[in-house]
């Protein structure tokens, strides 16, 4: 009897062909444990063969499956520790984002309250010594000694109205160097802006 005619040889060949077919079919695929029912893949709790790309880009990020760990040892412990550390970093980042949002919300409320109080101030009046001259300008303005700056406006708000605003939040045309009516804009983050009327008047002369 020839070798090909022997039943044992034919059965062995059939087994090898099936195994080679399975290997070819599963080439590039890995076993994973499904954490939820996945259409066309399997049901939750079962082990299925999926492509590495499918696992890396779809199943694992969406927590639909986890990798099957064949070896439980130091390497696996390190992997679990690394995953736990990554999850902790993610929780910490989420907590930091929440803290940042809470701080921004608190700042917005404070600034909105400040804007409301500034709008209720009305006209901010400054008395300044005027420079003697033979006559005033056509618009009635008189030159003053020195000038009125953003720092002066911020100081006046703090001293007279208990409103604390950084001078960098104030905007007005250059330095004011004469009497008259002017306008200062207060801009605060998350709260918009308010227009603050500023008036410079001659200081009363000492009698």
C-alpha angles and dihedrals in degrees: 000000000000122000093248091054095057113106092219092056093048091050091048092051091049091052093049091049091052092047092049089050092051092048091050091048093049096042109133091012127114134199116254135176111236115228093189139017109283118191114243090005110065148277129288115285096024129111115240137178113240136164118268091238092052090051095044098046105028120014103038098043090050092046091240094129143009131214118263108240110210097184123053105197144097092311091054092047090053090051092051091047091050091050091048090050091050091050090049091051089050092051090047091051091049090049091049091051090050091050090050091051091049091050091048091050092050090048091050091053092049093048093047089052090049092051091050092051092048091052088054093053095080117195117002106217124203124187114210135176110254126221111249112247138161091250145354125255120270091265091050094251119146126203115247132209110262117345143273114249139183089260089058091052092048090048092049091051091051097044100040103028105022091237114141114206128159112242089233088067089061124086127189140142109285118289117328110239104169141044120271143083121308138168129232122194120214115202121189126178116255090007107068120223143300131208114229119196113222123195126189115200132178112269115244112263118242110249 
